[in-house]
Amino acid sequence: MDYRVVLEAAWLVHDVEEIDDAIGVAVSEAGKRLNEKNMEYVEVEVGFTECPACGEPFDSAFIAADTSLVGLMLEMKVFNAESTEHAQRIAKSDIGGALRDVPLKIVDTFELLEEEDDA
């Protein structure tokens, strides 16, 4: 079976004052490290967090003392996996190998239909 696996990464950005700058640096640095390992197939986006008061989503980034923690969403397709768990292990191993020392968490896993495999 083929799967789409989504992971969340906690990315630290130092010496930054603005949220937009922190997000840009985090996405750029993650993309660069993935591309160095020829992993252009991993999609990198900023994650979203729900506001505890109103429930509205906002960019998953926080700054304190000119240091930001940015939540990134990393998504990749895994082909010919034996099970959902196998696909998750493959994705976490591949992405974790490129992004050493970056905390990762499996967020979701979707079984791909044949039409999605071609996309």
C-alpha positions as CSV (number, residue, x, y, z in Angstrom):
1,M,0.0,0.0,0.0
2,D,1.0,3.6,-0.5
3,Y,0.6,6.3,2.2
4,R,1.0,10.0,2.8
5,V,2.6,10.6,6.2
6,V,2.5,13.9,8.0
7,L,5.0,14.7,10.7
8,E,5.4,17.8,13.0
9,A,8.9,19.2,13.7
10,A,9.9,21.6,16.4
11,W,12.4,24.0,14.8
12,L,14.5,26.5,16.8
13,V,15.5,29.8,15.2
14,H,17.9,32.1,17.0
15,D,18.4,35.9,16.8
16,V,15.0,36.7,15.4
17,E,12.6,39.4,16.3
18,E,9.6,38.9,14.0
19,I,7.3,35.8,13.6
20,D,7.3,36.1,9.8
21,D,11.1,36.1,9.8
22,A,11.3,33.1,12.1
23,I,8.9,31.2,9.9
24,G,10.8,32.0,6.8
25,V,14.1,31.0,8.3
26,A,12.7,27.7,9.7
27,V,11.1,26.7,6.4
28,S,14.2,27.7,4.5
29,E,16.7,25.9,6.8
30,A,14.5,22.7,6.9
31,G,14.2,22.7,3.1
32,K,17.9,23.2,2.6
33,R,18.8,20.3,4.9
34,L,16.3,18.0,3.2
35,N,17.5,19.0,-0.3
36,E,21.1,18.3,0.8
37,K,20.0,14.7,1.2
38,N,18.1,14.7,-2.1
39,M,14.7,14.7,-0.3
40,E,13.0,17.3,-2.5
41,Y,9.9,15.1,-2.3
42,V,9.3,16.2,1.3
43,E,6.8,19.1,1.5
44,V,7.6,21.7,4.2
45,E,5.0,24.1,5.6
46,V,4.5,26.0,8.8
47,G,2.1,24.3,11.1
48,F,-1.0,25.7,12.8
49,T,-2.0,25.9,16.5
50,E,-5.5,26.5,17.8
51,C,-6.1,29.5,20.0
52,P,-7.2,28.2,23.4
53,A,-9.6,31.1,23.8
54,C,-11.4,31.2,20.4
55,G,-10.4,28.0,18.7
56,E,-9.1,29.9,15.6
57,P,-5.9,28.6,14.0
58,F,-2.7,30.7,13.9
59,D,0.8,30.1,12.7
60,S,2.6,27.7,15.1
61,A,5.5,30.0,16.1
62,F,6.5,31.7,19.3
63,I,9.3,34.1,20.1
64,A,10.9,34.8,23.5
65,A,14.3,36.4,24.1
66,D,15.0,36.6,20.3
67,T,14.6,32.9,19.9
68,S,11.7,31.3,18.1
69,L,10.1,27.8,18.2
70,V,8.4,27.1,14.9
71,G,6.2,24.1,14.4
72,L,6.7,22.8,10.9
73,M,4.6,20.2,9.0
74,L,6.6,17.8,6.9
75,E,4.7,15.6,4.5
76,M,5.9,12.8,2.3
77,K,4.5,9.8,0.3
78,V,5.7,6.3,1.2
79,F,5.2,3.7,-1.4
80,N,4.9,-0.1,-1.0
81,A,4.7,-0.1,2.8
82,E,3.4,-3.2,4.6
83,S,1.1,-1.3,7.0
84,T,0.4,2.2,8.3
85,E,2.9,1.7,11.1
86,H,5.6,0.6,8.6
87,A,4.9,3.7,6.5
88,Q,5.3,5.9,9.6
89,R,8.6,4.2,10.5
90,I,9.9,4.8,7.0
91,A,8.9,8.4,6.9
92,K,10.2,9.2,10.4
93,S,13.5,7.4,9.7
94,D,14.1,9.1,6.3
95,I,13.1,12.6,7.5
96,G,14.9,12.1,10.9
97,G,18.1,11.1,9.1
98,A,18.1,14.4,7.3
99,L,17.0,16.5,10.2
100,R,19.2,15.2,13.0
101,D,18.5,16.6,16.5
102,V,15.1,18.0,15.4
103,P,12.2,16.6,17.4
104,L,9.6,14.8,15.2
105,K,6.1,13.5,15.9
106,I,3.8,11.6,13.6
107,V,0.6,13.7,13.1
108,D,-1.4,11.8,10.6
109,T,-1.2,9.0,8.0
110,F,-3.4,8.6,5.0
111,E,-3.7,5.6,2.7
112,L,-3.4,6.8,-0.9
113,L,-5.9,5.9,-3.5
114,E,-4.6,5.0,-7.0
115,E,-5.6,8.5,-8.3
116,E,-3.5,10.2,-5.6
117,D,-0.4,8.0,-6.4
118,D,-0.1,9.7,-9.8
119,A,-0.3,13.2,-8.4
